[in-house]
Amino acid sequence: MPADAPKLLVSACLLGRPVRYDGAAKTLQDDCLARWVAEGRVVAACPEVMAGLPIPRPPAEIAAAQSGAAVLRGTARIIEADGSDVSDKYIHGAQTALELALAHGCRFALLTDGSPSCGVTFIYDGTFEGRRHAGDGVTTALLRQHDIQVFSPSAIAVLAHLMDQAPGDPA
């Protein structure tokens, strides 16, 4: 691996860490991810845990079928199933994840879909009835605003191509 090989921010749950809202992991078994871990190119992050939320924690969704970008603009809220507004905590977690990614020079992120933090291609609509819609979580939106390319596990082949082709330090 070249010394300037790009690093990748990865949802800790995809790496087998039991940090999801229900205390479980969502381990991704993938040869490319295993290679990147072995090469020291992976930076693990769970924005919710980094924000101080407990494990387990109540399920949370972005209200009114909005997106992470709307939460960052202050025009949407992240609520827990009991109605508690946890938007500020999720924004703090997103900011902490961004700081971690920038500190390690991550140009790419591999995040889990469905999460109000890490959703990449879909999130839940805020009704807590299992309804999905196209959209991104607050961490994904913030990373994208800072030119970090974000991928879901379903797009790992595209990510692998970019990781293998990209020069390391963008500076």
Secondary structure, DSSP 8 states (H G I E B T S, - for coil): --TT--EEEEEGGGGT---STTS-------HHHHHHHHTT-EEEE-HHHHTT--SS---EEEGGG--HHHHHHTSS-EEETTS-B-HHHHHHHHHHHHHHHHHTTEEEEE--TB-TTT-SSEEE-SSSSS-EEE---HHHHHHHHTT-EEE-GGGHHHHHHHHHHS-S---
